[in-house]
Amino acid sequence: MTSVNVDLNGKIPNNVGLSEDAKLQRALEGWLPRYLDWWNEMGPSDFADKPVFLRTAVSVDPGGWAHYDYVRMPDYRWGIFLDPGNGPATIKAGDDAGKPAWLDVPGEHRNALRRIIVTQADTEPASVEQQRLLGHIAPSLYDLRNLFQVNVEEGRHLWAMVYLLHKFFGRDGRDEADELLLRRSGNADKPRILGAFNQPCDHWLSFFAFTMFTDRDGKYQLAALSESGFDPLARTTQFMLTEEAHHLFVGETGMDRIIKRSAELQKLDPNGDVRAQGGIDFDLIQRTINYWYTYSLDLFGGEVSSNASTFFATGLKGRYREEQYSDHLALEGSYRLPVIEGGRMVENDVPLRTAMNEVLRDAYVADCERALRKWNKTLEASGSPTRLTLPSRRFHRHQGIYADHHFDPQGNLISAEQYAANQARWVLVPEDNTYLLSIMKPVYEPGKFANWIAPPAKGIEGRPMDFEYVKVHA
């Protein structure tokens, strides 16, 4: 069983008893320089020497696990932390539900588990790469600090997955860990594994939408993995969820602050023209929601999936909050799914196990709908007549049963020509990026914010709004 004592003094802070496994410790300490080379090449550009007010994990106690202080990002104490657990773990779902969880990798599940871990691991450095230039156009020091906090925690999440690869998968795992540092987001020859992590994220509207929608997918994927019968993976992802909550906060409140400011500028302008006041108009906000939400829907996989069925049946993954279900076998029942047959929409019932991706996607959609209601309350409180929506989950899809068809944002089946004629009205296009980059200039004065975004409700860890969250002139 893995130790829960936290070693903060080692080269790699951890609570997995790394110092008791000399071979593993040497391997991970050998991977560290390669990781730092990747960070210096592909991490936040030109801010390596700047002190940032960051939180760092110092324990696994949910009551006080984080320490706040100024840290230069290359000196951040990336570490390996597992949730301590509550006694002997059991398999949460599938054919062996209730049996003891695995403390090592079962041979028959080795390839599937490695694939799951590598796919999750690949998303962590990918998002850092997507966001590496955003510091140059940050709307405030508060936001700049939040960007960097997200970045270093994505780096730590990579370490969490790499630990599992090194410890449990031998040479194959070590090779996979090296490959994670060689792929690049958006690279035509060696792209990241999942489509959303190859999309450009070159302005702050996309950053907030990414952390709102794409990182929220991460929450649900991690939650499903936290139900895994492979106990080290379950406890690793349980701790990752502790940090992931901040990423979702950054995205949800960041979008809300843009929406609030756009409503203010709408009222200021005699014609209600937000762009005329240097802000982000609501049509552009809606297109951004449509773009990142639908790319994030793709990350859950196919609506009907034999892999999802197998992962559930074998206990490799569970559902979101598996404990809320009374039936952990899911052998009975079905899932009603809209499909396209003969050029029209019909509904079919599919076996529940094969629809596990869709069950997880349902929980995600409900969470996103909650955020949209909050944003619309902001609009209502501001006196704006505008309301924002989530598009149909069939719209703008690149994975699953809807990917080979075209739909409007309401989910109606349309022709390819109709979609092409309306694409610029429905999703982000290069002209949108050109406008957004034209209004996004860096604001590095403490307590000041760019014109296109409202200040947050409060500072970080009790600090005032004019606190110097990043010492950009140090």
C-alpha angles and dihedrals in degrees: 000000000000118000118249095202110113117231106199097167101063123095086255111037109221149148095214098090093253093165089060092061106059096180093052092044092053091048094052093042086052090052092051097076091050089050091051090049088055092046093050091049101039106017126092107326120242098350100094094113097045120105109235126194096239136166117230128193110249101164142007093238108121089212096064116354100141133077122197123212143123111287133170105232098236086055094052112129101241108190148167117255131173126190105255092233129213107265128299110357125225134203105268103202145013135039094329097043111154096024120115114285119246117260090190133032114278108230094233091056098041098105095043093049092047090051092050093049095045093049091051092043093051092061093060101064090033093066091048089054092048091053101039097112099041094094089073092065101033114154093218143350088257090059093041090056092048091051091053092046089055090048097052092045091052085053091052090049088055088054090051092057094041090055089057091048093050097043102042109024106049119206092348089057093048091050091049090050090054092048090055088067094048102054116084132204110255094003110147094212102037109018128170115272100250125056100230090058092059095055119104116258099184103145136042098253088061091043093056091044090048094051090044098048110015097040087046088059085054089056092057095042090050090046090054090048091048085066091056121131087225097088099202090055092046094051093043093055092044089062092043089058089061090063096035090067090071092054091054090048090054092051099042096045093039091057090044091053092051090049092049092050093046089053090052092050090046089059093044094055116079089221096039088247107154094186091054086062093049095258139120113270121226095243088060091047090051092049089051091051090049092050102048097034093055095044086051092051087059090061092072091066131228121348090231110037133169088193091056089049092050094046090053096042092051094044095244091126134014134196125274105287093356090188090072090067122082094201111060094173099061091198092134129057134036141237121239109226132182109232137172117249124168092352096305139089118259133162123243132184113232128187110274096236092056089052097055092114088056092047089055091044089054091059090048093049091051090052092050091048089055090055092048090054089053092050091049089052087056089053091047092049089050092054093244118148091211122106127187126218142192114242122235115282087239093061122100095355125164099178132049135022094322097052095091094052136063126236136175118237090269090059098253116147110248138169125269088247092054091049093049091049091055103033094104089054094050111038140022116287131183092265089061091054091050091056094044093050090049092061099037109091122158118266109196101160111112112254095012126115135195116262093247098060134053121232117259122259092251143355130260122283092349095308119141121254092253093054113130096246092173122026095218093169096048 
